[in-house]
Each structure stands twice: as C-alpha cells, then as structure tokens.
Amino acid sequence: MRLNDDRKEYVAGSLDDSALFSDPWSLFGAWLEEYRATGVADATAFALSTVGPLGQPDARIVLLKDVQDGSLIFYTNYASKKGHDLAANPYAHALFFWPSLERQMRISGKVEKVDSAMSDAYFHSRPLGSQRGAIASAQSQPISGRPALELQFEAAETIAATELQRPAHWGGYAIRAERMEFWQGRPSRMHDRIAFTHTESGWSAVRLQP
Ligand SMILES: Cc1cc2nc3c(=O)[nH]c(=O)nc-3n(C[C@H](O)[C@H](O)[C@H](O)COP(=O)(O)O)c2cc1C
C-alpha cells in the first residue's frame, strides 16, 4: 500500500480572528448544523476517548444526543469498557471530524452521569428495538457466539412494550467542556486553529499555529 502521495489542499473555509471573541458554543452549534445540513449519515458522531485505570487511552464512536448547560450529552451502558474507564477517571475527550467542511472539533472536560429522569426520558424516546437491544446487551462483555446474543434479544422481545424499563446500568453522560478547539483546514497547511479554555471568568481564546 502506497499512501505517501495521497494529499489534498484545504480550501473550504477560514476562521478569522473575530472568532476569538465569539461564544464557543454558538460557533460549535453553527458548525454542527452546517455539517448536519450536508445530509451526511451519523453527522453527530464523535470519537470519545477515555483513559483506563492504568493510564491506557481508548477511543470509540458514540452519537451526540444533546448539548445542555455547556455539556455534550451521550448515552451508553455504564458497565461497558468506557463506563469503567469513566468510573476510574472521569475525564473524556470528544473528537468530531467533519471532512466535507474540512473541519475538526476537539472538546474535553470532566464527565458526570446525567440524572435518571433524563436517562429515562431519552431511553423511552428510542425505538422499541433499541430499548430491547440495550436491555439484551451486556455491552463490552464477551459472549460465546451470535446465537447466544440472539437468545438474549429474544428474551428482551418477550417484554411487553408497556413494561420496558431502562436498565439501571444504561444512561447518559455529560462531558462538561473545559477546552474547545476549532480547526479549519487552509491551503499550504496554514490551517486556522482557535482554542477556548474555560476559566472562572468565562471563556478565553487563543489562536494556535497549525
Ligand atoms: C456510528 C456509530 C455510533 C455509535 N453510537 C454509540 C452510542 O451512542 N453509544 C454507545 O454506547 N455506543 C455507540 N457505538 C458503539 C461504540 O463505538 C462502541 O462499540 C461501544 O460503545 C462499546 O465501547 P466500549 O467497549 O469502549 O465501552 C456507536 C458506533 C458507531 C460506529
């Protein structure tokens, strides 16, 4: 495989110094809406990085489900690998890559579980199959084979729609943003980078060299 000659120029946009004075959540919202408007599948997907108890990083894709009070909200199984990582070290990094807009977005901060009423509301807003899937799957645990997994789902299918309950080990997390960095590709690798850090007096912003 030869990859050395794969390259492109980044020409889709720019981020001028006025961004230094903008509210990072407004800018994030505008960028995400612009990306969603392209019609791309899973536009809200981001790579969630966690760090395990021995300091090993790990990452996986999850879907952003809300932005509330300066936090990114996503849902998962609290007993999964990521759940164990976050129990040991409640900090996470969210990485969005929006290639058609030549943008990258990095957000990091402390993580907390959302309250159970919010998790219940989201759980019951999901299609019934997804609710049953969350009940059936002990996420990240090994299983003997696909047939055993199907049996677990069939057991969840016997639960009447009105009886479905969110498992206590499934729910939302909120990543409270402490740092947000916007990256816009530019020609000749002279990209724009604006990084916001949350301080006691609000957000402070700097331009970083590419
Ligand atoms: C497009 C896409 C969206 C996903 N969304 C979620 C999600 O919102 N929540 C989730 O728990 N897993 C989601 N997954 C699965 C995760 O990437 C991962 O396989 C799973 O959460 C187990 O990760 P862990 O073992 O590191 O905990 C998604 C995967 C993809 C590819």
PDBQT file of the ligand as one rigid body, heavy atoms in Angstrom, charges set to zero:
ROOT
HETATM    1  C1  LIG A 301     -21.777   5.387  14.122  1.00  0.00    +0.000 C 
HETATM    2  C2  LIG A 301     -21.667   4.747  15.491  1.00  0.00    +0.000 A 
HETATM    3  C3  LIG A 301     -22.443   5.234  16.527  1.00  0.00    +0.000 A 
HETATM    4  C4  LIG A 301     -22.353   4.674  17.804  1.00  0.00    +0.000 A 
HETATM    5  N1  LIG A 301     -23.068   5.229  18.825  1.00  0.00    +0.000 NA
HETATM    6  C5  LIG A 301     -22.949   4.716  20.070  1.00  0.00    +0.000 A 
HETATM    7  C6  LIG A 301     -23.584   5.361  21.168  1.00  0.00    +0.000 A 
HETATM    8  O1  LIG A 301     -24.216   6.433  21.047  1.00  0.00    +0.000 OA
HETATM    9  N2  LIG A 301     -23.462   4.778  22.397  1.00  0.00    +0.000 N 
HETATM   10  C7  LIG A 301     -22.731   3.632  22.591  1.00  0.00    +0.000 A 
HETATM   11  O2  LIG A 301     -22.665   3.151  23.715  1.00  0.00    +0.000 OA
HETATM   12  N3  LIG A 301     -22.084   3.028  21.574  1.00  0.00    +0.000 NA
HETATM   13  C8  LIG A 301     -22.159   3.554  20.319  1.00  0.00    +0.000 A 
HETATM   14  N4  LIG A 301     -21.479   2.971  19.279  1.00  0.00    +0.000 N 
HETATM   15  C9  LIG A 301     -20.680   1.760  19.562  1.00  0.00    +0.000 C 
HETATM   16  C10 LIG A 301     -19.321   2.178  20.195  1.00  0.00    +0.000 C 
HETATM   17  O3  LIG A 301     -18.440   2.644  19.201  1.00  0.00    +0.000 OA
HETATM   18  C11 LIG A 301     -18.649   1.006  20.948  1.00  0.00    +0.000 C 
HETATM   19  O4  LIG A 301     -18.513  -0.120  20.109  1.00  0.00    +0.000 OA
HETATM   20  C12 LIG A 301     -19.432   0.595  22.188  1.00  0.00    +0.000 C 
HETATM   21  O5  LIG A 301     -19.986   1.705  22.869  1.00  0.00    +0.000 OA
HETATM   22  C13 LIG A 301     -18.563  -0.191  23.151  1.00  0.00    +0.000 C 
HETATM   23  O6  LIG A 301     -17.436   0.616  23.514  1.00  0.00    +0.000 OA
HETATM   24  P1  LIG A 301     -16.559   0.282  24.829  1.00  0.00    +0.000 P 
HETATM   25  O7  LIG A 301     -16.364  -1.219  24.845  1.00  0.00    +0.000 OA
HETATM   26  O8  LIG A 301     -15.289   1.016  24.618  1.00  0.00    +0.000 OA
HETATM   27  O9  LIG A 301     -17.344   0.752  26.020  1.00  0.00    +0.000 OA
HETATM   28  C14 LIG A 301     -21.503   3.557  18.021  1.00  0.00    +0.000 A 
HETATM   29  C15 LIG A 301     -20.708   3.082  16.966  1.00  0.00    +0.000 A 
HETATM   30  C16 LIG A 301     -20.766   3.687  15.735  1.00  0.00    +0.000 A 
HETATM   31  C17 LIG A 301     -19.845   3.198  14.646  1.00  0.00    +0.000 C 
ENDROOT
TORSDOF 0
